[in-house]
Amino acid sequence: MIIAVSEAFYKEDYKLDVVFTDSRKRVVNFGPFLSSHSHPQYNKYKKPHHFKKFKIENGNIVWGKDWDMIFPVIDLYEGKIN
């Protein structure tokens, strides 16, 4: 079975409730990643109103029209955002 993101919901701060195609659920905290990576591509997502504008495309959680920010699904599944 290929694991992908089936749903994601904004929880609080920089946390999302993520549901995977195998029905596993995980709270993923993107806060540490955003605070430790200073790059113009990511900086705008430090503002909550931009962070909340994620979408699910092709089984991934993405931000921005051109996928400015995306993480490997296995990292989301394991809750290890680097």
Backbone bond lengths (Angstrom), bond angles and torsions (degrees), N, CA, C in turn:
res aa  C-N    CA-C-N  psi(-1)  N-CA   C-N-CA  omega(-1)  CA-C   N-CA-C  phi
1 M - - - 1.452 - - 1.533 109.21 -
2 I 1.286 115.84 134.91 1.456 121.32 175.37 1.524 108.38 -87.36
3 I 1.305 115.85 126.53 1.463 120.84 179.40 1.522 108.31 -87.99
4 A 1.324 115.12 131.03 1.461 122.23 177.45 1.528 107.59 -143.21
5 V 1.300 115.74 168.62 1.463 121.14 175.97 1.525 107.58 -84.88
6 S 1.317 116.68 127.18 1.458 119.84 177.40 1.527 112.05 -101.35
7 E 1.336 116.50 -31.36 1.464 121.16 178.79 1.524 109.26 -151.10
8 A 1.302 115.44 156.14 1.463 121.10 173.54 1.518 107.97 -152.58
9 F 1.310 115.07 141.60 1.462 121.64 -177.67 1.522 108.84 -133.41
10 Y 1.319 115.72 137.98 1.460 120.43 175.43 1.512 108.40 -66.12
11 K 1.332 117.16 132.09 1.459 122.25 -179.79 1.524 110.52 -104.80
12 E 1.326 116.83 -64.02 1.460 123.16 179.97 1.515 108.59 -171.84
13 D 1.309 116.32 162.01 1.462 121.95 178.83 1.536 109.69 43.65
14 Y 1.318 117.17 -115.28 1.476 121.75 178.80 1.520 110.30 -116.86
15 K 1.318 115.45 36.17 1.464 121.47 -178.27 1.525 110.79 -111.17
16 L 1.336 114.47 140.46 1.457 121.37 175.47 1.524 108.91 -124.65
17 D 1.321 115.86 141.31 1.460 121.49 167.35 1.517 105.58 -85.48
18 V 1.319 117.36 120.54 1.460 121.92 -175.92 1.526 109.04 -116.17
19 V 1.340 115.65 133.91 1.464 122.23 176.18 1.517 107.27 -115.47
20 F 1.324 115.46 132.12 1.458 121.73 -178.12 1.526 110.82 -103.48
21 T 1.315 115.56 166.40 1.467 120.58 -175.56 1.526 113.12 -65.24
22 D 1.334 118.30 -16.82 1.462 120.26 175.59 1.534 111.20 -93.90
23 S 1.335 116.56 13.59 1.479 125.54 178.06 1.524 113.66 76.54
24 R 1.306 119.09 0.78 1.463 120.88 175.97 1.525 108.87 -67.42
25 K 1.326 115.09 141.96 1.461 121.71 178.28 1.514 108.49 -120.36
26 R 1.325 115.02 142.00 1.469 119.79 179.87 1.523 108.63 -149.41
27 V 1.317 115.39 142.49 1.460 121.22 169.95 1.520 106.11 -90.70
28 V 1.328 116.28 122.50 1.461 121.21 -179.87 1.522 108.39 -111.61
29 N 1.335 115.21 126.05 1.461 121.71 -179.09 1.534 109.12 -100.99
30 F 1.321 116.75 111.83 1.455 122.28 179.46 1.529 112.03 -90.61
31 G 1.324 117.45 -4.70 1.463 122.23 -177.57 1.517 114.45 -55.53
32 P 1.339 118.83 -51.30 1.465 119.55 179.92 1.534 112.48 -59.79
33 F 1.315 117.80 -39.05 1.466 120.41 178.07 1.521 109.92 -62.07
34 L 1.327 116.87 -49.07 1.466 120.46 -176.86 1.523 111.75 -64.91
35 S 1.330 117.59 -36.22 1.463 119.06 -178.65 1.532 112.32 -75.80
36 S 1.322 117.80 -22.64 1.468 119.56 -177.81 1.528 114.09 -101.14
37 H 1.334 117.67 -5.11 1.467 120.49 179.99 1.526 109.66 -118.18
38 S 1.296 115.26 101.94 1.455 120.96 179.37 1.524 108.50 -95.04
39 H 1.285 116.04 101.43 1.465 121.98 179.60 1.526 106.28 -149.34
40 P 1.316 118.08 137.28 1.474 119.95 -178.46 1.532 113.48 -53.21
41 Q 1.316 116.02 -31.89 1.465 119.76 -179.72 1.535 111.17 -65.01
42 Y 1.329 117.58 -32.88 1.462 121.82 -178.29 1.513 113.44 -98.43
43 N 1.334 117.75 -25.39 1.467 121.02 -172.39 1.517 113.47 -55.73
44 K 1.317 118.25 -37.41 1.465 118.56 -177.96 1.529 112.25 -65.86
45 Y 1.343 117.56 -23.07 1.468 120.44 -179.84 1.522 112.50 -81.99
46 K 1.330 116.03 -1.16 1.462 119.99 171.79 1.521 110.40 -75.36
47 K 1.322 116.37 -16.07 1.464 121.26 175.00 1.529 107.15 -86.59
48 P 1.334 116.69 121.77 1.465 120.05 -174.76 1.532 115.22 -52.16
49 H 1.334 117.84 -36.88 1.466 118.00 -177.69 1.529 111.54 -67.70
50 H 1.328 118.13 -27.29 1.470 121.07 174.71 1.532 110.28 -80.62
51 F 1.327 116.93 -40.66 1.463 120.35 -179.77 1.528 111.02 -59.23
52 K 1.299 116.98 -38.36 1.469 121.86 -177.45 1.534 113.02 -69.25
53 K 1.313 118.12 -10.06 1.466 121.40 -176.46 1.532 112.82 -91.52
54 F 1.316 117.82 34.33 1.459 121.91 176.68 1.530 109.40 -74.75
55 K 1.320 115.53 164.87 1.458 120.91 174.44 1.516 108.79 -147.23
56 I 1.308 115.97 164.74 1.460 121.95 176.59 1.526 106.96 -102.69
57 E 1.327 116.16 122.34 1.468 121.28 176.33 1.523 108.49 -136.80
58 N 1.301 115.37 127.90 1.475 120.99 178.59 1.525 112.62 52.98
59 G 1.330 116.36 37.42 1.461 120.49 177.55 1.512 115.24 77.76
60 N 1.318 117.22 11.80 1.467 123.22 179.29 1.519 110.25 -119.73
61 I 1.326 115.50 153.77 1.462 120.77 169.51 1.518 105.40 -91.65
62 V 1.319 116.35 126.08 1.464 120.55 -178.33 1.521 110.27 -133.00
63 W 1.313 114.43 154.47 1.448 122.56 175.01 1.517 107.88 -124.20
64 G 1.299 116.37 140.06 1.454 121.12 176.04 1.521 113.15 87.58
65 K 1.308 114.18 154.72 1.463 121.71 -178.59 1.528 111.72 -59.88
66 D 1.326 116.19 -38.94 1.463 121.17 -178.02 1.529 112.05 -107.17
67 W 1.320 115.99 29.35 1.462 122.03 179.20 1.525 110.36 57.20
68 D 1.331 115.89 55.80 1.467 121.67 178.76 1.526 111.87 -55.82
69 M 1.330 114.53 -35.56 1.459 119.20 -177.84 1.525 107.71 -136.67
70 I 1.331 115.48 127.23 1.463 122.81 179.37 1.525 107.18 -152.30
71 F 1.314 116.56 148.77 1.461 121.82 -178.73 1.522 109.35 -128.32
72 P 1.325 117.83 148.88 1.469 119.37 176.13 1.531 110.37 -58.95
73 V 1.308 116.32 135.76 1.464 120.85 -177.73 1.530 110.53 -59.02
74 I 1.317 117.91 -37.84 1.468 119.88 -179.74 1.530 110.90 -62.38
75 D 1.324 117.86 -34.03 1.470 120.87 176.15 1.520 110.75 -66.53
76 L 1.331 116.36 -41.79 1.465 119.95 176.82 1.530 110.01 -63.09
77 Y 1.315 115.51 -43.87 1.465 122.23 -178.54 1.522 110.93 -59.73
78 E 1.329 115.99 -40.31 1.463 121.23 179.67 1.520 113.01 -87.22
79 G 1.341 117.05 -7.55 1.459 121.08 179.57 1.511 113.35 72.12
80 K 1.327 117.04 27.64 1.466 121.28 -177.22 1.531 109.76 -117.69
81 I 1.296 116.66 88.95 1.455 121.75 179.04 1.524 107.92 -93.91
82 N 1.319 117.12 121.47 1.469 120.77 -179.11 1.503 110.63 -115.04
